[in-house]
């Protein structure tokens, strides 16, 4: 009986760790899919606008009218 309890606890702990890792992997996959979706929505023409906006932010000037 003295060996059974540590073995059961070890088995439960390993199962908990396996389930936790599976959940973490799932969350990482979801995050990666969201990032890819956001990148797909970002059009190349918008990058020029972003560069202009970034340049004005760096100089402290407002956006051109």
PDB file with one MODEL, atoms N, CA, C and O in Angstrom:
MODEL        1
ATOM      1  N   UNK A   1       0.826  -1.198   0.000  1.00  0.00           N
ATOM      2  CA  UNK A   1       0.000   0.000   0.000  1.00  0.00           C
ATOM      3  C   UNK A   1       0.866   1.257   0.000  1.00  0.00           C
ATOM      4  O   UNK A   1       0.442   2.295  -0.508  1.00  0.00           O
ATOM      5  N   UNK A   2       2.078   1.180   0.564  1.00  0.00           N
ATOM      6  CA  UNK A   2       2.953   2.343   0.648  1.00  0.00           C
ATOM      7  C   UNK A   2       3.486   2.801  -0.697  1.00  0.00           C
ATOM      8  O   UNK A   2       3.875   3.960  -0.838  1.00  0.00           O
ATOM      9  N   UNK A   3       3.514   1.928  -1.684  1.00  0.00           N
ATOM     10  CA  UNK A   3       4.035   2.267  -3.006  1.00  0.00           C
ATOM     11  C   UNK A   3       2.922   2.761  -3.922  1.00  0.00           C
ATOM     12  O   UNK A   3       3.182   3.518  -4.858  1.00  0.00           O
ATOM     13  N   UNK A   4       1.702   2.346  -3.666  1.00  0.00           N
ATOM     14  CA  UNK A   4       0.572   2.673  -4.544  1.00  0.00           C
ATOM     15  C   UNK A   4       0.265   4.171  -4.533  1.00  0.00           C
ATOM     16  O   UNK A   4       0.053   4.754  -5.596  1.00  0.00           O
ATOM     17  N   UNK A   5       0.237   4.803  -3.375  1.00  0.00           N
ATOM     18  CA  UNK A   5      -0.131   6.213  -3.274  1.00  0.00           C
ATOM     19  C   UNK A   5       0.836   7.119  -4.044  1.00  0.00           C
ATOM     20  O   UNK A   5       0.367   7.953  -4.819  1.00  0.00           O
ATOM     21  N   UNK A   6       2.144   7.004  -3.878  1.00  0.00           N
ATOM     22  CA  UNK A   6       3.048   7.850  -4.675  1.00  0.00           C
ATOM     23  C   UNK A   6       2.900   7.581  -6.178  1.00  0.00           C
ATOM     24  O   UNK A   6       3.030   8.503  -6.983  1.00  0.00           O
ATOM     25  N   UNK A   7       2.634   6.347  -6.556  1.00  0.00           N
ATOM     26  CA  UNK A   7       2.460   6.010  -7.971  1.00  0.00           C
ATOM     27  C   UNK A   7       1.211   6.683  -8.526  1.00  0.00           C
ATOM     28  O   UNK A   7       1.234   7.209  -9.639  1.00  0.00           O
ATOM     29  N   UNK A   8       0.128   6.671  -7.765  1.00  0.00           N
ATOM     30  CA  UNK A   8      -1.112   7.323  -8.200  1.00  0.00           C
ATOM     31  C   UNK A   8      -0.907   8.833  -8.312  1.00  0.00           C
ATOM     32  O   UNK A   8      -1.346   9.453  -9.281  1.00  0.00           O
ATOM     33  N   UNK A   9      -0.242   9.419  -7.326  1.00  0.00           N
ATOM     34  CA  UNK A   9       0.023  10.857  -7.372  1.00  0.00           C
ATOM     35  C   UNK A   9       0.911  11.220  -8.563  1.00  0.00           C
ATOM     36  O   UNK A   9       0.688  12.237  -9.219  1.00  0.00           O
ATOM     37  N   UNK A  10       1.898  10.404  -8.834  1.00  0.00           N
ATOM     38  CA  UNK A  10       2.773  10.635  -9.979  1.00  0.00           C
ATOM     39  C   UNK A  10       1.985  10.571 -11.284  1.00  0.00           C
ATOM     40  O   UNK A  10       2.166  11.404 -12.173  1.00  0.00           O
ATOM     41  N   UNK A  11       1.116   9.578 -11.386  1.00  0.00           N
ATOM     42  CA  UNK A  11       0.284   9.436 -12.586  1.00  0.00           C
ATOM     43  C   UNK A  11      -0.643  10.635 -12.757  1.00  0.00           C
ATOM     44  O   UNK A  11      -0.786  11.154 -13.865  1.00  0.00           O
ATOM     45  N   UNK A  12      -1.270  11.076 -11.679  1.00  0.00           N
ATOM     46  CA  UNK A  12      -2.161  12.236 -11.750  1.00  0.00           C
ATOM     47  C   UNK A  12      -1.397  13.505 -12.127  1.00  0.00           C
ATOM     48  O   UNK A  12      -1.876  14.314 -12.921  1.00  0.00           O
ATOM     49  N   UNK A  13      -0.208  13.671 -11.552  1.00  0.00           N
ATOM     50  CA  UNK A  13       0.597  14.847 -11.862  1.00  0.00           C
ATOM     51  C   UNK A  13       1.018  14.859 -13.333  1.00  0.00           C
ATOM     52  O   UNK A  13       0.968  15.900 -13.987  1.00  0.00           O
ATOM     53  N   UNK A  14       1.423  13.724 -13.839  1.00  0.00           N
ATOM     54  CA  UNK A  14       1.814  13.636 -15.253  1.00  0.00           C
ATOM     55  C   UNK A  14       0.631  13.936 -16.177  1.00  0.00           C
ATOM     56  O   UNK A  14       0.786  14.608 -17.197  1.00  0.00           O
ATOM     57  N   UNK A  15      -0.539  13.438 -15.815  1.00  0.00           N
ATOM     58  CA  UNK A  15      -1.734  13.698 -16.625  1.00  0.00           C
ATOM     59  C   UNK A  15      -2.100  15.180 -16.582  1.00  0.00           C
ATOM     60  O   UNK A  15      -2.486  15.763 -17.595  1.00  0.00           O
ATOM     61  N   UNK A  16      -1.974  15.779 -15.404  1.00  0.00           N
ATOM     62  CA  UNK A  16      -2.224  17.212 -15.275  1.00  0.00           C
ATOM     63  C   UNK A  16      -1.259  18.003 -16.161  1.00  0.00           C
ATOM     64  O   UNK A  16      -1.682  18.913 -16.874  1.00  0.00           O
ATOM     65  N   UNK A  17       0.013  17.671 -16.123  1.00  0.00           N
ATOM     66  CA  UNK A  17       1.017  18.367 -16.938  1.00  0.00           C
ATOM     67  C   UNK A  17       0.744  18.188 -18.428  1.00  0.00           C
ATOM     68  O   UNK A  17       0.878  19.135 -19.203  1.00  0.00           O
ATOM     69  N   UNK A  18       0.362  16.983 -18.828  1.00  0.00           N
ATOM     70  CA  UNK A  18       0.060  16.727 -20.228  1.00  0.00           C
ATOM     71  C   UNK A  18      -1.122  17.576 -20.686  1.00  0.00           C
ATOM     72  O   UNK A  18      -1.087  18.169 -21.764  1.00  0.00           O
ATOM     73  N   UNK A  19      -2.166  17.630 -19.864  1.00  0.00           N
ATOM     74  CA  UNK A  19      -3.348  18.420 -20.214  1.00  0.00           C
ATOM     75  C   UNK A  19      -3.015  19.910 -20.252  1.00  0.00           C
ATOM     76  O   UNK A  19      -3.499  20.637 -21.120  1.00  0.00           O
ATOM     77  N   UNK A  20      -2.193  20.359 -19.313  1.00  0.00           N
ATOM     78  CA  UNK A  20      -1.807  21.780 -19.279  1.00  0.00           C
ATOM     79  C   UNK A  20      -0.989  22.158 -20.505  1.00  0.00           C
ATOM     80  O   UNK A  20      -1.201  23.222 -21.087  1.00  0.00           O
ATOM     81  N   UNK A  21      -0.063  21.305 -20.900  1.00  0.00           N
ATOM     82  CA  UNK A  21       0.729  21.571 -22.109  1.00  0.00           C
ATOM     83  C   UNK A  21      -0.146  21.589 -23.350  1.00  0.00           C
ATOM     84  O   UNK A  21       0.058  22.410 -24.245  1.00  0.00           O
ATOM     85  N   UNK A  22      -1.110  20.697 -23.410  1.00  0.00           N
ATOM     86  CA  UNK A  22      -2.029  20.674 -24.554  1.00  0.00           C
ATOM     87  C   UNK A  22      -2.817  21.979 -24.631  1.00  0.00           C
ATOM     88  O   UNK A  22      -3.029  22.520 -25.716  1.00  0.00           O
ATOM     89  N   UNK A  23      -3.246  22.476 -23.487  1.00  0.00           N
ATOM     90  CA  UNK A  23      -3.982  23.749 -23.454  1.00  0.00           C
ATOM     91  C   UNK A  23      -3.095  24.911 -23.879  1.00  0.00           C
ATOM     92  O   UNK A  23      -3.541  25.803 -24.601  1.00  0.00           O
ATOM     93  N   UNK A  24      -1.842  24.905 -23.435  1.00  0.00           N
ATOM     94  CA  UNK A  24      -0.914  25.970 -23.835  1.00  0.00           C
ATOM     95  C   UNK A  24      -0.660  25.941 -25.340  1.00  0.00           C
ATOM     96  O   UNK A  24      -0.636  26.986 -25.991  1.00  0.00           O
ATOM     97  N   UNK A  25      -0.473  24.753 -25.883  1.00  0.00           N
ATOM     98  CA  UNK A  25      -0.264  24.636 -27.332  1.00  0.00           C
ATOM     99  C   UNK A  25      -1.471  25.162 -28.088  1.00  0.00           C
ATOM    100  O   UNK A  25      -1.325  25.854 -29.096  1.00  0.00           O
ATOM    101  N   UNK A  26      -2.654  24.836 -27.608  1.00  0.00           N
ATOM    102  CA  UNK A  26      -3.891  25.287 -28.247  1.00  0.00           C
ATOM    103  C   UNK A  26      -3.957  26.810 -28.238  1.00  0.00           C
ATOM    104  O   UNK A  26      -4.306  27.417 -29.250  1.00  0.00           O
ATOM    105  N   UNK A  27      -3.628  27.431 -27.112  1.00  0.00           N
ATOM    106  CA  UNK A  27      -3.644  28.887 -27.020  1.00  0.00           C
ATOM    107  C   UNK A  27      -2.625  29.515 -27.963  1.00  0.00           C
ATOM    108  O   UNK A  27      -2.906  30.545 -28.577  1.00  0.00           O
ATOM    109  N   UNK A  28      -1.451  28.913 -28.086  1.00  0.00           N
ATOM    110  CA  UNK A  28      -0.438  29.434 -29.001  1.00  0.00           C
ATOM    111  C   UNK A  28      -0.900  29.335 -30.446  1.00  0.00           C
ATOM    112  O   UNK A  28      -0.653  30.245 -31.239  1.00  0.00           O
ATOM    113  N   UNK A  29      -1.561  28.251 -30.794  1.00  0.00           N
ATOM    114  CA  UNK A  29      -2.075  28.099 -32.154  1.00  0.00           C
ATOM    115  C   UNK A  29      -3.146  29.128 -32.451  1.00  0.00           C
ATOM    116  O   UNK A  29      -3.189  29.687 -33.547  1.00  0.00           O
ATOM    117  N   UNK A  30      -4.013  29.381 -31.479  1.00  0.00           N
ATOM    118  CA  UNK A  30      -5.053  30.386 -31.669  1.00  0.00           C
ATOM    119  C   UNK A  30      -4.428  31.759 -31.845  1.00  0.00           C
ATOM    120  O   UNK A  30      -4.851  32.524 -32.711  1.00  0.00           O
ATOM    121  N   UNK A  31      -3.430  32.081 -31.038  1.00  0.00           N
ATOM    122  CA  UNK A  31      -2.755  33.369 -31.145  1.00  0.00           C
ATOM    123  C   UNK A  31      -2.058  33.511 -32.492  1.00  0.00           C
ATOM    124  O   UNK A  31      -2.085  34.586 -33.092  1.00  0.00           O
ATOM    125  N   UNK A  32      -1.440  32.448 -32.970  1.00  0.00           N
ATOM    126  CA  UNK A  32      -0.757  32.492 -34.263  1.00  0.00           C
ATOM    127  C   UNK A  32      -1.758  32.682 -35.398  1.00  0.00           C
ATOM    128  O   UNK A  32      -1.493  33.429 -36.341  1.00  0.00           O
ATOM    129  N   UNK A  33      -2.897  32.015 -35.314  1.00  0.00           N
ATOM    130  CA  UNK A  33      -3.921  32.165 -36.349  1.00  0.00           C
ATOM    131  C   UNK A  33      -4.456  33.590 -36.379  1.00  0.00           C
ATOM    132  O   UNK A  33      -4.698  34.137 -37.455  1.00  0.00           O
ATOM    133  N   UNK A  34      -4.643  34.194 -35.217  1.00  0.00           N
ATOM    134  CA  UNK A  34      -5.129  35.578 -35.154  1.00  0.00           C
ATOM    135  C   UNK A  34      -4.111  36.531 -35.759  1.00  0.00           C
ATOM    136  O   UNK A  34      -4.480  37.455 -36.484  1.00  0.00           O
ATOM    137  N   UNK A  35      -2.837  36.317 -35.468  1.00  0.00           N
ATOM    138  CA  UNK A  35      -1.787  37.181 -36.019  1.00  0.00           C
ATOM    139  C   UNK A  35      -1.736  37.064 -37.533  1.00  0.00           C
ATOM    140  O   UNK A  35      -1.580  38.068 -38.229  1.00  0.00           O
ATOM    141  N   UNK A  36      -1.864  35.857 -38.045  1.00  0.00           N
ATOM    142  CA  UNK A  36      -1.867  35.662 -39.492  1.00  0.00           C
ATOM    143  C   UNK A  36      -3.077  36.336 -40.124  1.00  0.00           C
ATOM    144  O   UNK A  36      -2.966  36.917 -41.203  1.00  0.00           O
ATOM    145  N   UNK A  37      -4.219  36.267 -39.473  1.00  0.00           N
ATOM    146  CA  UNK A  37      -5.419  36.900 -39.998  1.00  0.00           C
ATOM    147  C   UNK A  37      -5.256  38.413 -40.027  1.00  0.00           C
ATOM    148  O   UNK A  37      -5.675  39.062 -40.986  1.00  0.00           O
ATOM    149  N   UNK A  38      -4.653  38.983 -38.988  1.00  0.00           N
ATOM    150  CA  UNK A  38      -4.429  40.428 -38.970  1.00  0.00           C
ATOM    151  C   UNK A  38      -3.458  40.855 -40.063  1.00  0.00           C
ATOM    152  O   UNK A  38      -3.654  41.889 -40.701  1.00  0.00           O
ATOM    153  N   UNK A  39      -2.414  40.065 -40.282  1.00  0.00           N
ATOM    154  CA  UNK A  39      -1.452  40.384 -41.336  1.00  0.00           C
ATOM    155  C   UNK A  39      -2.109  40.301 -42.707  1.00  0.00           C
ATOM    156  O   UNK A  39      -1.807  41.109 -43.585  1.00  0.00           O
ATOM    157  N   UNK A  40      -2.994  39.342 -42.901  1.00  0.00           N
ATOM    158  CA  UNK A  40      -3.679  39.187 -44.188  1.00  0.00           C
ATOM    159  C   UNK A  40      -4.598  40.372 -44.454  1.00  0.00           C
ATOM    160  O   UNK A  40      -4.822  40.722 -45.612  1.00  0.00           O
ATOM    161  N   UNK A  41      -5.129  40.992 -43.418  1.00  0.00           N
ATOM    162  CA  UNK A  41      -6.022  42.136 -43.586  1.00  0.00           C
ATOM    163  C   UNK A  41      -5.249  43.424 -43.845  1.00  0.00           C
ATOM    164  O   UNK A  41      -5.834  44.405 -44.304  1.00  0.00           O
ATOM    165  N   UNK A  42      -3.963  43.444 -43.564  1.00  0.00           N
ATOM    166  CA  UNK A  42      -3.142  44.638 -43.733  1.00  0.00           C
ATOM    167  C   UNK A  42      -2.698  44.721 -45.189  1.00  0.00           C
ATOM    168  O   UNK A  42      -1.876  43.926 -45.644  1.00  0.00           O
ATOM    169  N   UNK A  43      -3.249  45.687 -45.911  1.00  0.00           N
ATOM    170  CA  UNK A  43      -2.962  45.808 -47.344  1.00  0.00           C
ATOM    171  C   UNK A  43      -1.629  46.516 -47.574  1.00  0.00           C
ATOM    172  O   UNK A  43      -1.250  47.380 -46.784  1.00  0.00           O
ATOM    173  N   UNK A  44      -0.910  46.163 -48.647  1.00  0.00           N
ATOM    174  CA  UNK A  44       0.381  46.817 -48.939  1.00  0.00           C
ATOM    175  C   UNK A  44       0.260  48.328 -49.096  1.00  0.00           C
ATOM    176  O   UNK A  44       1.184  49.056 -48.732  1.00  0.00           O
ATOM    177  N   UNK A  45      -0.852  48.812 -49.628  1.00  0.00           N
ATOM    178  CA  UNK A  45      -1.032  50.251 -49.799  1.00  0.00           C
ATOM    179  C   UNK A  45      -1.069  50.960 -48.446  1.00  0.00           C
ATOM    180  O   UNK A  45      -0.680  52.123 -48.340  1.00  0.00           O
ATOM    181  N   UNK A  46      -1.528  50.270 -47.429  1.00  0.00           N
ATOM    182  CA  UNK A  46      -1.601  50.861 -46.099  1.00  0.00           C
ATOM    183  C   UNK A  46      -0.217  51.071 -45.499  1.00  0.00           C
ATOM    184  O   UNK A  46      -0.054  51.913 -44.616  1.00  0.00           O
ATOM    185  N   UNK A  47       0.770  50.331 -45.953  1.00  0.00           N
ATOM    186  CA  UNK A  47       2.112  50.452 -45.395  1.00  0.00           C
ATOM    187  C   UNK A  47       2.701  51.825 -45.686  1.00  0.00           C
ATOM    188  O   UNK A  47       3.425  52.366 -44.851  1.00  0.00           O
ATOM    189  N   UNK A  48       2.412  52.403 -46.843  1.00  0.00           N
ATOM    190  CA  UNK A  48       2.909  53.733 -47.169  1.00  0.00           C
ATOM    191  C   UNK A  48       2.301  54.735 -46.209  1.00  0.00           C
ATOM    192  O   UNK A  48       2.996  55.610 -45.693  1.00  0.00           O
ATOM    193  N   UNK A  49       1.003  54.610 -45.969  1.00  0.00           N
ATOM    194  CA  UNK A  49       0.344  55.497 -45.018  1.00  0.00           C
ATOM    195  C   UNK A  49       0.937  55.334 -43.626  1.00  0.00           C
ATOM    196  O   UNK A  49       1.123  56.319 -42.910  1.00  0.00           O
ATOM    197  N   UNK A  50       1.233  54.105 -43.239  1.00  0.00           N
ATOM    198  CA  UNK A  50       1.826  53.844 -41.927  1.00  0.00           C
ATOM    199  C   UNK A  50       3.196  54.493 -41.813  1.00  0.00           C
ATOM    200  O   UNK A  50       3.542  55.036 -40.764  1.00  0.00           O
ATOM    201  N   UNK A  51       3.978  54.441 -42.890  1.00  0.00           N
ATOM    202  CA  UNK A  51       5.312  55.032 -42.869  1.00  0.00           C
ATOM    203  C   UNK A  51       5.219  56.543 -42.712  1.00  0.00           C
ATOM    204  O   UNK A  51       6.006  57.140 -41.978  1.00  0.00           O
ATOM    205  N   UNK A  52       4.262  57.166 -43.396  1.00  0.00           N
ATOM    206  CA  UNK A  52       4.080  58.615 -43.259  1.00  0.00           C
ATOM    207  C   UNK A  52       3.662  58.966 -41.834  1.00  0.00           C
ATOM    208  O   UNK A  52       4.175  59.916 -41.243  1.00  0.00           O
ATOM    209  N   UNK A  53       2.743  58.205 -41.301  1.00  0.00           N
ATOM    210  CA  UNK A  53       2.275  58.447 -39.937  1.00  0.00           C
ATOM    211  C   UNK A  53       3.419  58.292 -38.952  1.00  0.00           C
ATOM    212  O   UNK A  53       3.571  59.111 -38.046  1.00  0.00           O
ATOM    213  N   UNK A  54       4.235  57.243 -39.119  1.00  0.00           N
ATOM    214  CA  UNK A  54       5.376  57.015 -38.234  1.00  0.00           C
ATOM    215  C   UNK A  54       6.372  58.176 -38.323  1.00  0.00           C
ATOM    216  O   UNK A  54       6.921  58.601 -37.307  1.00  0.00           O
ATOM    217  N   UNK A  55       6.605  58.690 -39.541  1.00  0.00           N
ATOM    218  CA  UNK A  55       7.544  59.791 -39.718  1.00  0.00           C
ATOM    219  C   UNK A  55       7.043  61.032 -38.983  1.00  0.00           C
ATOM    220  O   UNK A  55       7.832  61.753 -38.372  1.00  0.00           O
ATOM    221  N   UNK A  56       5.751  61.279 -39.040  1.00  0.00           N
ATOM    222  CA  UNK A  56       5.210  62.456 -38.355  1.00  0.00           C
ATOM    223  C   UNK A  56       5.216  62.268 -36.839  1.00  0.00           C
ATOM    224  O   UNK A  56       5.373  63.238 -36.096  1.00  0.00           O
ATOM    225  N   UNK A  57       5.049  61.051 -36.383  1.00  0.00           N
ATOM    226  CA  UNK A  57       5.110  60.801 -34.940  1.00  0.00           C
ATOM    227  C   UNK A  57       6.526  61.038 -34.426  1.00  0.00           C
ATOM    228  O   UNK A  57       6.710  61.585 -33.339  1.00  0.00           O
ATOM    229  N   UNK A  58       7.524  60.628 -35.205  1.00  0.00           N
ATOM    230  CA  UNK A  58       8.918  60.770 -34.778  1.00  0.00           C
ATOM    231  C   UNK A  58       9.342  62.231 -34.732  1.00  0.00           C
ATOM    232  O   UNK A  58      10.109  62.637 -33.859  1.00  0.00           O
ATOM    233  N   UNK A  59       8.830  63.029 -35.690  1.00  0.00           N
ATOM    234  CA  UNK A  59       9.222  64.445 -35.724  1.00  0.00           C
ATOM    235  C   UNK A  59       8.398  65.289 -34.780  1.00  0.00           C
ATOM    236  O   UNK A  59       8.769  66.421 -34.473  1.00  0.00           O
ATOM    237  N   UNK A  60       7.275  64.749 -34.313  1.00  0.00           N
ATOM    238  CA  UNK A  60       6.422  65.513 -33.413  1.00  0.00           C
ATOM    239  C   UNK A  60       5.441  66.398 -34.159  1.00  0.00           C
ATOM    240  O   UNK A  60       4.685  67.147 -33.539  1.00  0.00           O
ATOM    241  N   UNK A  61       5.446  66.321 -35.464  1.00  0.00           N
ATOM    242  CA  UNK A  61       4.514  67.131 -36.258  1.00  0.00           C
ATOM    243  C   UNK A  61       3.204  66.384 -36.390  1.00  0.00           C
ATOM    244  O   UNK A  61       3.159  65.161 -36.252  1.00  0.00           O
ATOM    245  N   UNK A  62       2.147  67.116 -36.656  1.00  0.00           N
ATOM    246  CA  UNK A  62       0.846  66.502 -36.867  1.00  0.00           C
ATOM    247  C   UNK A  62       0.762  65.859 -38.248  1.00  0.00           C
ATOM    248  O   UNK A  62       1.680  65.990 -39.057  1.00  0.00           O
ATOM    249  N   UNK A  63      -0.315  65.181 -38.506  1.00  0.00           N
ATOM    250  CA  UNK A  63      -0.521  64.570 -39.814  1.00  0.00           C
ATOM    251  C   UNK A  63      -0.782  65.641 -40.848  1.00  0.00           C
ATOM    252  O   UNK A  63      -1.374  66.671 -40.529  1.00  0.00           O
ATOM    253  N   UNK A  64      -0.351  65.422 -42.093  1.00  0.00           N
ATOM    254  CA  UNK A  64      -0.602  66.407 -43.153  1.00  0.00           C
ATOM    255  C   UNK A  64      -2.094  66.503 -43.444  1.00  0.00           C
ATOM    256  O   UNK A  64      -2.828  65.521 -43.337  1.00  0.00           O
ATOM    257  N   UNK A  65      -2.520  67.684 -43.807  1.00  0.00           N
ATOM    258  CA  UNK A  65      -3.953  67.881 -44.113  1.00  0.00           C
ATOM    259  C   UNK A  65      -4.200  67.748 -45.571  1.00  0.00           C
ATOM    260  O   UNK A  65      -5.340  67.880 -46.019  1.00  0.00           O
TER     261      UNK A  65
ENDMDL
END
